[in-house]
Amino acid sequence: MVPVPPFSHDHNHETERTSTMEQDRTHFKLWRTSSGKTQAQASAELGISVRWCKALERGSDGNGKPAMPSLTLRLAMAAIAHRLAPYPD
């Protein structure tokens, strides 16, 4: 489960957004390594490309833009972590 960082009034919004991005990136790699999956296995289970998986672990895509897991991707990660069965096709 990905913990939500507490809201703090001490920081400006840009700092909070950056720290949340860093936490999301860190959580993605921690999720993948703690579940014992390779990048290829995690990508296949989540329905993303290996390239995007690598970008999420780095925290940026090849153009310097931040790469963060979407809400849908985070929900899929949580479902896999809790071993919920996928919907039938």
C-alpha positions in Angstrom: 0.0 0.0 0.0 1.3 3.4 -0.9 1.2 5.8 2.1 -0.1 9.3 1.5 2.2 12.0 2.7 0.7 14.2 5.4 -0.4 17.7 4.4 1.8 20.4 5.9 1.1 24.1 5.9 4.9 24.8 6.5 5.9 24.2 2.8 4.8 25.8 -0.4 2.8 23.8 -2.9 5.8 23.3 -5.3 7.9 21.7 -2.5 5.0 19.4 -1.7 4.5 18.4 -5.3 8.2 17.7 -5.7 8.3 15.6 -2.6 5.2 13.7 -3.6 6.7 13.0 -7.0 9.9 11.7 -5.4 7.9 9.5 -3.0 5.8 8.1 -5.9 8.9 7.3 -7.8 10.5 5.7 -4.8 7.3 3.8 -3.9 7.2 2.3 -7.4 10.7 0.9 -7.2 10.1 -0.3 -3.7 6.9 -2.0 -4.7 8.5 -3.7 -7.6 11.6 -4.9 -5.7 9.7 -6.0 -2.6 7.3 -8.1 -4.7 10.3 -9.7 -6.3 9.4 -8.8 -9.9 11.7 -7.8 -12.7 11.0 -4.7 -14.7 9.6 -6.9 -17.5 7.3 -8.9 -15.2 6.0 -5.7 -13.5 5.4 -4.1 -16.8 3.5 -7.1 -18.1 1.3 -7.3 -15.0 0.6 -3.6 -15.0 0.1 -3.3 -18.7 2.8 -0.7 -19.3 5.9 -0.8 -21.4 9.3 -1.7 -19.9 10.5 1.8 -21.0 7.8 3.4 -18.9 8.7 1.2 -16.0 12.3 2.4 -16.2 11.1 6.0 -16.4 9.0 5.6 -13.3 12.0 4.2 -11.4 14.2 7.1 -12.6 11.4 9.7 -11.9 11.7 11.3 -15.3 11.2 10.3 -18.9 13.9 10.7 -21.5 13.0 14.4 -22.1 13.4 15.5 -18.5 9.7 15.6 -17.8 8.7 14.1 -14.4 7.3 10.5 -14.7 4.8 9.7 -12.0 2.5 6.6 -11.7 -1.1 7.6 -12.5 -3.9 6.8 -10.1 -5.0 3.9 -12.2 -1.4 2.5 -12.1 -1.2 3.0 -8.3 -4.5 1.2 -7.9 -3.2 -1.7 -10.0 -0.1 -1.8 -7.9 -2.1 -2.0 -4.8 -4.3 -4.7 -6.2 -1.3 -6.8 -7.1 0.3 -6.2 -3.7 -2.9 -7.4 -2.0 -3.1 -10.4 -4.4 -6.5 -9.4 -5.7 -7.7 -11.4 -8.7 -7.9 -9.5 -12.0 -11.1 -9.1 -13.8 -11.8 -11.8 -16.4 -11.4 -10.7 -20.0 
